[in-house]
């Protein structure tokens, strides 16, 4: 069963929601965060990226940075920019990006269920990033940014969520990237019904936020026996059939410095190539390849991978197993300097620009991982390769905080 609990959110008044709402900490650099928050004392980036309020060049993992995050959170509460709701509630959060719509439940998920793999993972965390989130969350005594969870859609839950949305939203804003965000506070009686319905959901899946959820588990373990609601972590939970995953593309540098013609010949040894007009592959088991100033489509050969293995059958795994390691010597894409990753939201033009301007040998435009593949890998207890999924739209930070 999936345990989701209401909580007393720290959140902005409706009139300030647009000023507070910020991109997640891990999709903007310090430089970008400084620019986005410039002239806006209410920006939540002052909590999620607190180094922007300290002198340039400060180590973002130093004690003063974590302390500044807590100081800034306390300041936003003191000034009334963030206010605690009077009682625990669930919240419904809807997003619109172009033609895509997704609606999730904002709640506290269970650390115990995370530890017992009722909340399933598909990604290996990095120790340094996990340590950073532990220090950040522990210093704040709050989960300031939500974990993105999903579950196999349940019609009765869909219906209950839609019932909440019949009322006027409390927040209704469009962020500078053109994404619309709406928030509803769930009435207690309807919240009790939704909580009961989720009790019948056998598993939740981490879509995005593995480091935040792992950090929440560690903070709870360290604080066990101490007062406070640190046994739950902030999450937005979406049905699987509303998820939008974009391609997570690759830039590759050839250590051998082969010519474009030589690289094409090497690719033809393992894949079937044809010239392409559209950089994007239109089906799985195919890659767009930008090489020598033009795009090609490369098709994976039947029987060249283990289709019964949910990890080996991923397009990103095939790219690693058939191209990156054997042709370019990239054994560990997490640490190699010869590969870089570009989220699909940036478009194929970004791949072309970086190959042309930065000296990369080629770009790979992948077909997006499907949500069903993510669930299959998680159910098998396996892990995906790094940078397998790019979820859009991103959850906005600052619209709700779980203080414990």
C-alpha positions, 0 to 999 in steps of 0.5 A: 500500500502507498501511504500519503499524508496531508501536511501543513504547507508553508506557502505564499499568499496567492498574490506572491506566488508568481514572485516566489515560484522558482525553477528547481535547484538542479536545473539552473547554475549559480550564475543563472540563479543569480540572474533569475533572482536579481531584484526579487527578494521573494524568489525561492532561489534564495532558499534553494540556491542560497549561495546567490546571496553570498559573494561570488566564488563562495563554495556552494557546499560550505557551511555558510551557504547552508546556514544562509539557506536557513536564514533566508527561509526564516526571513521569508516566513517572518515577512509573511512571504511564506505562511503555514496553513492552519491544519494539515491538507493535501494539495492538487498541483496541475501543470500545462506545457503546450498541449501536455497536461499533468495533475498530481497530488501534493503530499508527504510520502513515507520514509519507511516505505521508501526504505522498504522499496514500496517507493521504488527507485531506478537510479543510482545516487551520487554520494556527493550530491546526496551529502549535499541534499542531506546537509541542505534539508537538515539545516533547513529542518524542511523539505523545500523541493518536492520529489516527483513520484508516479504510480499506475493510474487508478480511475477512482483517484483520477475522478477524485482529483478532478472533483477537487479541480472543479473549484477555482484554483488558489494559484493560477500563474504562468512562469516565464518558460510558458508553463501554466501552474495551478494549485488547489487546497483539498477539502478535508473530506475529499482528502480523506477519500483520496488518502484511502484510495492511495492505500490501495496503490501497491507501489509508488515510483521515484520519477525524479528526485532520487537524491532528495528522497535518499537524503530525506531517509538519511535525515530521518535516520539521524533524527530518529527519536527527536520531535518533528515530522521528519518521517515523511518527505515532500512529494508530488504524485502523478499517474503514470499515463500523464507523464511526459518524458523527453529524450536525454541526448548525448554529445560524444568526443572521439579520443582517436580523433577520427574523421567524420568518414571514418566515424561513419564507417565505424557506426555502420559496423554496428548500426544501419544508417540512412540520411535523415531530414528530421533529427528526431528518431520517430520510433524506439531502437533508433538514434539521430546522429549529427556527424560531419555537419548533417543528420543521420538515422541509425537503426539498431539491428534485431537480435543485437541486444537482450530484449528480455532484460528491461535495462538492456532493452533501453535505447540509452543502454544500447547507445552505451553498450553498442556505441559509447563503450566499444567505439569510444572507450567510454566505460563509465558515463558518470565520470568520462570527460568524453560524453556530455548530456543534453536534455531534450527540452533544449532541442536538436539545435543545441546539439548542432551548436555544441558539436560545431562550436565546442569540438564534440565529434558527434551528437546522439538524439535518442528516442525518449524512455517510456514511463512503462520502461521506467516502471518495469526496471523499478519492478525488476529491482534494477537500475537505469543508466545515468541520464535516462529520463528528462521529465517535463514540465519541471515542478516549480519550487516555493509553492509549498514547503514541508517544514518539520 
